[in-house]
Amino acid sequence: MKKKNDNSGAIFPVEERASDKHPNLSGNVNVGGKDWFVVGWTNTYEDTSGNTKKYISLKFNEPKPKEETSKVVGTIDSPFKENDVPF
């Protein structure tokens, strides 16, 4: 069954990049009923007339599964246990 958002998606500007090599666009798309994570880089090239043109290079990845967070109360170095909270 075709989903309402099949073959659509959006990419947005990345606010903080660790370096110039990191993508400056990211988002999510759905193609053929499958969800994808997409990143993009804005680039320029010079055409045969010598004019500078802009383009976007994209890379699609399967979304990483969300990791379940477990409740960590104490660690090996911590003397506190779950019921030791003073309040």
C-alpha positions in Angstrom: 0.0 0.0 0.0 1.4 3.4 -0.9 2.0 5.7 2.0 0.9 9.3 1.8 4.5 10.6 2.0 6.0 8.1 -0.6 8.6 9.6 -2.9 9.0 12.8 -0.9 11.2 14.4 1.7 13.1 17.5 2.7 16.6 18.6 3.4 17.6 21.5 5.7 20.8 23.6 6.3 23.1 22.2 8.9 23.7 24.9 11.5 27.1 23.7 12.9 29.6 21.7 10.9 32.7 20.2 12.4 34.7 20.9 9.2 34.2 22.1 5.6 34.1 18.4 4.5 31.0 17.7 6.6 27.7 18.1 4.7 25.9 21.5 4.9 22.4 20.0 4.3 20.6 17.0 5.9 17.2 15.5 6.0 14.9 12.5 5.5 13.2 11.2 2.4 10.9 8.3 1.6 11.4 6.5 -1.7 9.3 3.6 -2.7 8.0 3.2 0.8 11.5 3.1 2.4 12.9 5.8 4.6 16.3 7.2 4.0 18.6 9.7 5.7 20.1 12.1 3.2 23.0 14.5 3.4 24.1 17.1 0.9 27.0 19.4 0.0 26.6 22.6 -2.1 29.3 22.9 -4.7 30.2 25.0 -7.7 31.7 24.3 -11.1 32.6 26.3 -14.2 30.7 25.5 -17.3 32.1 25.6 -20.8 31.4 29.3 -21.2 33.4 30.1 -18.0 30.3 30.8 -15.9 30.2 29.6 -12.3 27.2 27.3 -11.6 25.9 25.8 -8.3 24.8 22.2 -7.7 24.1 19.9 -4.7 25.7 16.6 -4.3 23.7 14.1 -2.2 24.4 10.9 -0.3 21.6 8.5 0.9 22.0 6.2 3.9 19.6 3.9 5.7 18.6 5.5 8.9 20.4 4.2 12.0 18.1 2.5 14.5 17.5 4.5 17.6 19.4 3.0 20.5 17.5 2.1 23.5 18.7 4.1 26.5 19.1 2.2 29.7 18.8 3.6 33.2 22.3 3.9 34.6 22.3 4.8 38.2 25.8 3.9 39.4 29.1 3.0 37.9 32.0 1.0 39.0 33.6 4.2 40.4 30.4 5.5 42.1 29.5 4.4 45.6 25.9 5.5 45.1 23.1 3.0 44.4 19.5 3.7 43.1 18.0 4.3 46.6 20.9 6.5 47.8 19.5 9.7 46.3 19.3 12.2 49.3 16.1 13.9 48.2 
